[in-house]
């Protein structure tokens, strides 16, 4: 989590840095997430999710593999909100 605070230490807003769009168990999916601070107020989160099916022997079916890339851009406003 990325959290912004006011000058008295009170939380203003928070942003989850890990999206887990493919699920978190890893059985039929895996992926990576990257966060880039592009400037003082710009944040970019890139999630790459790989999904696949398994056969009756629990082996990954290679032809079923799919990759999805999700890019989310955020700005931190002067008020501390994303």
C-alpha positions, -999 to +999 in steps of 0.1 A: +000+000+000+011+035-008-004+059+018-005+097+019-007+116+052-014+152+062+010+172+083-006+159+115+000+123+105-036+115+096-041+092+066-055+110+035-057+082+009-042+049+000-034+030-032-030-008-035+003-015-053-005-051-061-036-057-082-036-095-085-060-095-115-053-131-123-059-143-087-034-151-060-033-189-060-010-194-090-027-226-100-040-214-134-023-180-135+008-162-125+021-127-131+042-097-121+035-062-110+058-032-113+054+003-099+072+033-114+073+067-098+074+088-130+077+121-112+069+136-078+032+131-084+029+105-112+027+068-105+023+040-130+014+004-121+019-023-147+005-058-141+013-087-164-010-117-160-004-151-176-033-175-176-034-211-187-055-243-185-043-277-172-049-312-186-061-343-167-025-349-156-023-314-142+002-303-168-001-268-184-016-269-219+008-247-237-016-237-264-040-223-238-015-197-225-027-160-226-010-129-215-027-097-205-009-064-196-028-039-175-013-004-171-028+020-146-017+056-142-023+077-110-016+112-099-012+124-064-032+157-061-022+187-040-048+174-015-029+141-012-055+120-029-048+096-057 
